[in-house]
């Protein structure tokens, strides 16, 4: 449970004011770069489980997540080490809902979870620089890297993806199970 709590804290490293059932039209990435979150239909019908590994300040935490995308609703379900639901994030293209398990403290911002998911599986909406096969870099106006995405394979759903948030100081590796 301690590892899951650490992972949830790392997942949303920037605390923001969050309101349950918030209508979301855009998200802010490192450096204030706007991200229009992808509609659930753009991810295709999915029902799969992933392993997420977070690294920050020399600490690492991992947990499993279930991705369910059916009927225009994306559900991201964080799982405890015993496979129980730690939280459920639901996105229908405009309304974002987040329901944490009462026993697992969550002090971050669910919008960060949605932003990282969109970065991993629908990154084409941003002005990426220096894209090399399997590697994308988003830079600020001075040329400093904000976010780097590395994908090891052609299909993002079947590949390991590493997202590095340079300003926030954390990385997230997503692997299929």
C-alpha positions as CSV (number, residue, x, y, z in Angstrom):
1,X,0.0,0.0,0.0
2,X,2.9,2.3,0.8
3,X,4.3,1.9,-2.8
4,X,0.9,2.6,-4.3
5,X,0.6,5.8,-2.2
6,X,4.1,6.9,-3.3
7,X,3.2,6.1,-6.9
8,X,0.0,8.2,-6.8
9,X,1.9,11.1,-5.3
10,X,4.5,10.9,-8.0
11,X,1.9,10.5,-10.7
12,X,0.5,13.9,-10.2
13,X,3.5,15.9,-9.0
14,X,1.9,19.3,-9.4
15,X,-1.0,20.0,-7.1
16,X,-3.8,22.1,-8.5
17,X,-7.3,22.9,-7.4
18,X,-9.4,19.9,-8.5
19,X,-13.2,19.8,-8.6
20,X,-14.9,16.5,-8.9
21,X,-16.8,16.2,-12.2
22,X,-14.9,19.1,-13.8
23,X,-15.4,20.0,-17.4
24,X,-12.0,19.9,-19.0
25,X,-11.3,21.7,-22.3
26,X,-7.5,21.8,-22.1
27,X,-4.7,20.7,-19.8
28,X,-1.4,22.4,-19.0
29,X,1.9,20.7,-19.4
30,X,5.3,21.7,-18.2
31,X,6.0,25.3,-19.0
32,X,2.2,26.0,-19.4
33,X,2.0,24.3,-22.8
34,X,-1.7,23.7,-23.5
35,X,-2.8,20.1,-24.4
36,X,-6.3,19.5,-25.8
37,X,-7.1,16.0,-24.4
38,X,-7.9,13.5,-27.0
39,X,-11.5,12.2,-27.1
40,X,-11.9,8.6,-25.9
41,X,-12.9,7.4,-29.4
42,X,-9.4,8.3,-30.7
43,X,-7.9,5.5,-28.5
44,X,-10.1,2.8,-30.0
45,X,-11.9,0.2,-28.0
46,X,-9.6,-1.1,-25.3
47,X,-9.6,-3.4,-22.3
48,X,-6.1,-4.1,-21.1
49,X,-3.8,-3.9,-18.1
50,X,-0.5,-2.0,-17.8
51,X,2.5,-1.7,-15.5
52,X,3.4,1.8,-14.5
53,X,6.8,2.7,-13.0
54,X,7.5,6.2,-11.6
55,X,10.9,7.6,-10.9
56,X,11.5,10.8,-9.0
57,X,14.3,12.0,-6.7
58,X,16.0,8.6,-6.9
59,X,12.8,6.8,-5.7
60,X,10.9,4.3,-7.8
61,X,7.3,3.1,-7.3
62,X,5.3,0.8,-9.5
63,X,1.6,-0.2,-9.7
64,X,-0.8,-1.7,-12.2
65,X,-3.5,0.1,-14.0
66,X,-6.4,-1.2,-16.1
67,X,-7.5,0.7,-19.2
68,X,-11.1,0.4,-20.3
69,X,-12.3,2.3,-23.3
70,X,-15.8,1.5,-24.5
71,X,-18.8,3.4,-25.6
72,X,-17.2,6.8,-25.6
73,X,-15.9,6.6,-22.0
74,X,-12.3,6.1,-21.0
75,X,-11.8,4.6,-17.5
76,X,-8.3,4.4,-16.0
77,X,-8.3,2.2,-12.9
78,X,-5.3,2.3,-10.5
79,X,-4.9,-1.0,-8.8
80,X,-3.5,-1.9,-5.4
81,X,-0.8,-4.7,-5.1
82,X,-3.7,-7.0,-4.3
83,X,-5.6,-6.0,-7.5
84,X,-8.2,-3.9,-5.8
85,X,-9.3,-0.6,-7.2
86,X,-7.3,2.4,-5.7
87,X,-8.9,5.0,-7.9
88,X,-11.1,5.3,-11.0
89,X,-10.6,8.1,-13.5
90,X,-13.3,8.5,-16.1
91,X,-13.1,10.7,-19.2
92,X,-15.9,11.1,-21.7
93,X,-14.3,13.8,-23.9
94,X,-15.4,16.8,-21.8
95,X,-16.2,15.7,-18.2
96,X,-13.4,14.3,-16.0
97,X,-14.4,12.3,-12.9
98,X,-12.0,10.9,-10.3
99,X,-13.0,8.6,-7.5
100,X,-10.2,7.6,-5.1
101,X,-10.5,4.7,-2.7
102,X,-11.0,6.2,0.8
103,X,-8.1,4.2,2.2
104,X,-5.5,5.5,-0.4
105,X,-4.6,9.2,0.0
106,X,-4.4,11.1,-3.2
107,X,-3.0,14.6,-3.1
108,X,-2.2,15.3,-6.7
109,X,-4.2,16.3,-9.7
110,X,-6.2,13.8,-11.8
111,X,-5.6,16.0,-14.8
112,X,-2.0,15.0,-14.7
113,X,-3.0,11.4,-15.1
114,X,-5.1,12.2,-18.1
115,X,-2.3,14.4,-19.6
116,X,0.3,11.7,-19.3
117,X,-2.2,9.2,-20.8
118,X,-2.8,11.5,-23.8
119,X,1.0,12.1,-24.2
120,X,1.6,8.4,-24.3
121,X,-1.2,7.4,-26.6
122,X,-2.2,10.5,-28.6
123,X,0.8,12.8,-28.8
124,X,0.2,14.1,-32.3
125,X,-1.6,17.2,-31.1
126,X,1.5,19.0,-29.9
127,X,4.4,20.7,-31.7
128,X,7.1,18.1,-31.2
129,X,10.7,18.9,-32.1
130,X,13.5,16.6,-33.0
131,X,11.4,13.6,-33.6
132,X,13.6,10.7,-34.3
133,X,12.1,7.2,-34.7
134,X,10.6,6.4,-31.4
135,X,11.5,9.7,-29.7
136,X,9.7,13.0,-29.4
137,X,10.8,16.1,-27.6
138,X,8.6,19.0,-26.6
139,X,10.6,22.2,-26.1
140,X,9.8,25.6,-24.5
141,X,10.3,28.9,-26.4
142,X,14.0,29.0,-25.4
143,X,14.7,25.5,-26.7
144,X,14.9,23.7,-23.4
145,X,13.2,20.3,-23.3
146,X,10.0,20.1,-21.4
147,X,8.8,16.6,-22.1
148,X,10.5,13.7,-23.8
149,X,8.6,10.6,-25.0
150,X,10.4,7.4,-26.0
151,X,8.5,4.6,-27.5
152,X,10.1,1.2,-27.9
153,X,8.1,-0.4,-30.7
154,X,5.6,0.5,-33.5
155,X,2.3,0.0,-31.6
156,X,2.1,2.2,-28.5
157,X,-0.4,-0.2,-26.9
158,X,2.1,-3.1,-27.2
159,X,5.3,-1.1,-26.5
160,X,7.1,0.3,-23.5
161,X,6.7,4.1,-23.4
162,X,8.8,6.4,-21.2
163,X,7.6,9.9,-20.5
164,X,10.1,12.3,-18.9
165,X,8.9,15.6,-17.5
166,X,12.1,17.6,-17.3
167,X,10.8,20.5,-15.2
168,X,8.7,18.4,-12.9
169,X,11.6,16.0,-12.4
170,X,9.9,12.7,-12.9
171,X,9.6,10.0,-15.4
172,X,6.9,7.5,-16.1
173,X,7.4,4.1,-17.9
174,X,4.3,2.4,-19.2
175,X,4.5,-1.3,-20.2
176,X,1.8,-3.6,-21.5
177,X,1.1,-6.7,-19.4
